[in-house]
């Protein structure tokens, strides 16, 4: 009887050690797979592409059991993460440290080659079952952040002037400040003819989020009945025009940078608009 109890205790102890080892192994595997800095290249919510400037191009840095998210607009979150052993798909629990007081939530993740996918519910605490489209499910695709310093940030005002904006608008121009919102992506310049009769607007979204931003704009346009989309293959794969008459925007991608070029120029025809857009793209 005593021997039986001793063996039973030993078995329980070994089982407990096995569970602990499994949890440590799961944490170690998760830390190894996630360790380092990642940049958000694409985002979806409810299965549809999203172009939120707080999400695209945000940097996620995993270091041990800590996660730091830095958005392009300057917002920052530091959180503790704890991995769940044997979860399928792999999962960890996120508890905000700074700013404090945020509701903890579950996140699932998977590696696909050099890409990392994560998913979580927006405003909800449940753990996602998988990456399939669901109401309020946010899915992000991240790629390794560039280790080398990026080239100098592109100046949209300088690009517009270099492409001949004054000639396009038929007179001298001035830069017009625009209100900045937290969800805005990229950098924007608006050049207005000094008499206020016309304007051209350029927004640039840097890689890796540029392609995801173009996809999000296309999806948004296709979902609105009053907005018409016209393909512009001459400006690159996936390029398109959205608007009516001579007022609207050309959306295109060059070297991973998204270009959203808006025209409010009554006297410009389609051919001239395309030539100007091509010059802007050549500067990216």
C-alpha positions as CSV (number, residue, x, y, z in Angstrom):
1,X,0.0,0.0,0.0
2,X,2.8,2.3,0.9
3,X,4.6,1.4,-2.3
4,X,1.5,2.1,-4.3
5,X,1.1,5.6,-2.8
6,X,4.8,6.3,-3.4
7,X,4.4,5.2,-7.1
8,X,1.3,7.3,-7.4
9,X,2.9,10.4,-6.0
10,X,5.9,9.8,-8.3
11,X,3.6,9.4,-11.3
12,X,1.8,12.7,-10.4
13,X,5.1,14.4,-9.9
14,X,6.4,13.2,-13.3
15,X,3.1,14.2,-15.0
16,X,3.4,17.7,-13.4
17,X,6.9,18.0,-14.6
18,X,5.9,17.0,-18.0
19,X,3.2,19.7,-18.1
20,X,5.7,22.3,-16.9
21,X,8.2,21.1,-19.5
22,X,5.5,21.3,-22.2
23,X,4.6,24.8,-21.2
24,X,8.2,25.9,-21.1
25,X,8.8,24.2,-24.4
26,X,5.8,26.0,-25.9
27,X,7.0,29.3,-24.6
28,X,10.5,28.7,-25.9
29,X,9.2,27.7,-29.3
30,X,7.0,30.8,-29.4
31,X,9.7,33.1,-28.3
32,X,12.1,31.7,-30.9
33,X,9.6,31.9,-33.8
34,X,8.5,35.5,-32.9
35,X,11.7,37.1,-31.6
36,X,12.6,40.3,-33.4
37,X,10.9,43.2,-35.1
38,X,8.2,42.8,-37.7
39,X,6.3,45.4,-39.8
40,X,2.6,45.1,-40.7
41,X,2.2,44.6,-44.5
42,X,-1.5,43.8,-44.8
43,X,-4.6,43.9,-42.6
44,X,-8.1,42.6,-42.9
45,X,-11.2,42.9,-40.8
46,X,-14.3,40.8,-41.4
47,X,-12.3,39.3,-44.3
48,X,-12.0,42.7,-46.1
49,X,-8.7,44.6,-46.6
50,X,-8.2,47.6,-44.3
51,X,-6.0,50.6,-44.9
52,X,-5.9,52.1,-41.4
53,X,-2.8,54.2,-40.9
54,X,-2.5,53.1,-37.3
55,X,-2.1,49.5,-38.3
56,X,-0.3,49.3,-41.7
57,X,3.5,49.8,-41.3
58,X,3.3,49.5,-37.5
59,X,6.3,47.8,-36.0
60,X,5.8,44.8,-33.7
61,X,8.8,43.9,-31.6
62,X,8.9,40.6,-29.6
63,X,11.5,40.2,-27.0
64,X,11.1,37.3,-24.7
65,X,7.7,37.6,-23.0
66,X,7.2,41.2,-24.0
67,X,5.6,42.8,-27.1
68,X,6.0,46.4,-28.1
69,X,3.8,47.8,-30.9
70,X,4.8,51.2,-32.4
71,X,2.3,52.7,-34.9
72,X,3.5,55.1,-37.7
73,X,1.5,57.9,-36.1
74,X,3.5,57.6,-32.8
75,X,1.1,55.6,-30.7
76,X,2.9,52.9,-28.6
77,X,1.8,49.9,-26.6
78,X,4.0,47.7,-24.4
79,X,2.5,44.4,-23.3
80,X,3.3,41.1,-21.5
81,X,2.5,37.9,-23.4
82,X,2.1,34.4,-22.1
83,X,2.0,31.4,-24.4
84,X,-0.5,28.6,-24.1
85,X,1.0,25.1,-24.3
86,X,-0.4,22.8,-27.0
87,X,-2.8,25.4,-28.4
88,X,-3.9,24.8,-32.0
89,X,-3.5,27.2,-33.7
90,X,-0.6,28.6,-31.6
91,X,-1.9,31.3,-29.2
92,X,-0.7,33.8,-26.6
93,X,-2.4,36.1,-24.1
94,X,-1.7,39.8,-24.3
95,X,-1.8,42.0,-21.1
96,X,-1.1,45.7,-21.7
97,X,1.6,47.2,-19.4
98,X,1.8,50.7,-21.0
99,X,-0.6,52.3,-21.3
100,X,-2.2,50.3,-18.4
101,X,-5.9,49.5,-18.1
102,X,-6.5,48.0,-21.5
103,X,-8.5,44.8,-21.6
104,X,-6.4,41.7,-22.0
105,X,-7.1,39.6,-25.1
106,X,-6.1,36.4,-27.0
107,X,-4.1,36.4,-30.2
108,X,-3.4,33.4,-32.4
109,X,-0.3,33.3,-34.7
110,X,1.4,31.2,-37.4
111,X,4.6,31.4,-39.4
112,X,4.5,31.0,-43.2
113,X,8.0,31.2,-44.4
114,X,9.2,34.7,-43.8
115,X,5.7,36.0,-43.0
116,X,4.0,36.0,-39.6
117,X,0.2,36.0,-39.3
118,X,-1.6,37.1,-36.2
119,X,-5.4,37.4,-35.5
120,X,-7.5,38.8,-32.7
121,X,-11.0,40.1,-32.1
122,X,-11.4,43.9,-32.2
123,X,-13.0,44.9,-28.9
124,X,-13.6,41.3,-27.8
125,X,-11.7,38.9,-25.5
126,X,-12.5,35.5,-27.1
127,X,-9.7,33.4,-28.6
128,X,-10.0,33.1,-32.4
129,X,-10.6,29.6,-33.7
130,X,-8.6,30.1,-36.8
131,X,-7.8,32.8,-39.5
132,X,-11.0,32.5,-41.5
133,X,-13.1,35.7,-41.9
134,X,-15.3,36.3,-39.0
135,X,-17.2,39.4,-37.6
136,X,-14.7,41.7,-35.8
137,X,-11.8,39.4,-36.5
138,X,-8.6,41.3,-37.4
139,X,-5.9,39.4,-39.3
140,X,-2.5,41.0,-39.8
141,X,0.3,39.8,-42.1
142,X,3.7,40.9,-40.9
143,X,7.2,40.7,-42.5
144,X,10.6,41.2,-40.9
145,X,11.3,44.8,-40.4
146,X,14.2,46.1,-42.4
147,X,17.5,45.8,-40.6
148,X,19.2,48.4,-42.7
149,X,18.2,52.1,-42.6
150,X,15.6,52.9,-45.2
151,X,16.3,55.4,-47.9
152,X,15.3,59.0,-47.1
153,X,11.6,59.6,-46.8
154,X,10.0,60.7,-50.0
155,X,8.7,64.3,-50.0
156,X,5.3,64.3,-51.8
157,X,5.5,68.1,-52.4
158,X,8.9,67.9,-54.0
159,X,7.7,65.0,-56.2
160,X,4.7,67.0,-57.3
161,X,6.8,70.0,-58.2
162,X,9.4,67.9,-59.9
163,X,6.7,66.3,-62.0
164,X,5.5,69.7,-63.2
165,X,2.5,70.5,-61.0
166,X,2.7,74.2,-61.8
167,X,2.5,73.5,-65.5
168,X,-0.3,71.0,-65.0
169,X,-2.4,73.5,-63.0
170,X,-1.5,76.4,-65.4
171,X,0.0,78.7,-62.9
172,X,2.0,79.1,-59.7
173,X,1.0,76.9,-56.7
174,X,1.3,76.9,-52.9
175,X,1.2,74.0,-50.5
176,X,-2.0,73.8,-48.5
177,X,-1.8,72.4,-45.0
178,X,-4.3,69.6,-44.4
179,X,-5.7,68.3,-41.1
180,X,-4.0,65.1,-39.9
181,X,-6.1,62.2,-38.5
182,X,-4.8,59.2,-36.5
183,X,-6.1,56.7,-39.0
184,X,-4.5,58.5,-42.0
185,X,-1.8,56.5,-43.7
186,X,1.4,57.8,-45.3
187,X,2.4,61.4,-46.0
188,X,0.3,63.8,-48.1
189,X,0.9,67.1,-49.9
190,X,-1.7,69.3,-51.5
191,X,-0.6,71.9,-54.1
192,X,-3.2,74.5,-54.9
193,X,-3.0,77.1,-57.7
194,X,-2.7,80.5,-56.0
195,X,-6.0,81.6,-57.4
196,X,-7.7,78.5,-55.9
197,X,-9.1,77.3,-59.2
198,X,-7.4,73.8,-59.2
199,X,-5.4,71.5,-57.1
200,X,-3.4,68.2,-57.1
201,X,-3.0,66.0,-54.0
202,X,-0.4,63.3,-53.5
203,X,-0.4,60.7,-50.7
204,X,2.4,58.1,-50.4
205,X,2.3,55.0,-48.3
206,X,5.7,53.4,-47.9
207,X,6.4,49.6,-48.0
208,X,5.7,47.1,-46.8
209,X,2.2,48.5,-46.2
210,X,1.8,50.1,-49.6
211,X,0.5,47.1,-51.4
212,X,-2.0,46.4,-48.6
213,X,-3.2,50.0,-48.8
214,X,-3.9,49.8,-52.5
215,X,-5.8,46.6,-52.0
216,X,-7.9,48.2,-49.2
217,X,-8.7,51.2,-51.5
218,X,-9.8,48.9,-54.3
219,X,-12.0,46.9,-52.0
220,X,-13.6,50.1,-50.6
221,X,-14.3,51.5,-54.0
222,X,-15.8,48.3,-55.3
223,X,-18.1,48.3,-52.2
224,X,-19.6,51.7,-53.0
225,X,-22.2,51.8,-55.8
226,X,-21.7,55.5,-56.5
227,X,-17.9,55.2,-57.1
228,X,-16.7,53.9,-60.5
229,X,-13.4,52.2,-60.9
230,X,-11.5,52.2,-64.2
231,X,-8.3,50.1,-64.6
232,X,-5.1,51.9,-65.6
233,X,-2.8,49.1,-66.8
234,X,-0.4,51.6,-68.4
235,X,0.6,52.7,-64.9
236,X,1.4,49.3,-63.6
237,X,-0.3,46.1,-62.5
238,X,-3.3,46.9,-60.3
239,X,-3.4,50.6,-61.0
240,X,-6.8,52.2,-61.3
241,X,-8.7,55.5,-61.6
242,X,-11.6,56.4,-59.4
243,X,-13.7,59.4,-59.8
244,X,-16.0,61.2,-62.3
245,X,-15.1,63.3,-65.3
246,X,-11.8,65.1,-64.7
247,X,-11.9,65.0,-61.0
248,X,-10.7,61.9,-59.1
249,X,-7.6,59.9,-58.1
250,X,-5.1,57.6,-59.7
251,X,-4.1,54.7,-57.4
252,X,-0.9,52.8,-58.3
253,X,2.1,51.0,-56.8
254,X,5.8,51.4,-57.5
255,X,8.6,49.7,-55.7
256,X,6.2,48.8,-52.9
257,X,5.1,52.5,-52.3
258,X,1.5,53.3,-52.9
259,X,0.6,56.4,-54.8
260,X,-2.8,58.1,-54.4
261,X,-2.8,61.0,-56.8
262,X,-5.8,63.2,-56.7
263,X,-6.9,65.7,-59.4
264,X,-9.1,68.7,-59.0
265,X,-8.1,70.2,-62.4
266,X,-11.0,71.1,-64.7
267,X,-8.8,71.6,-67.8
268,X,-6.8,68.4,-67.7
269,X,-7.7,65.6,-70.1
270,X,-7.2,61.9,-69.5
271,X,-3.9,61.6,-71.5
272,X,-2.3,64.5,-69.7
273,X,-3.4,63.1,-66.4
274,X,-1.8,59.8,-67.2
275,X,1.5,61.4,-68.3
276,X,1.6,63.4,-65.0
277,X,0.9,60.3,-63.0
278,X,3.7,58.4,-64.8
279,X,6.2,61.2,-64.0
280,X,5.2,61.0,-60.3
281,X,5.6,57.2,-60.3
282,X,9.0,57.5,-61.9
283,X,10.1,59.6,-58.9
284,X,9.2,56.8,-56.4
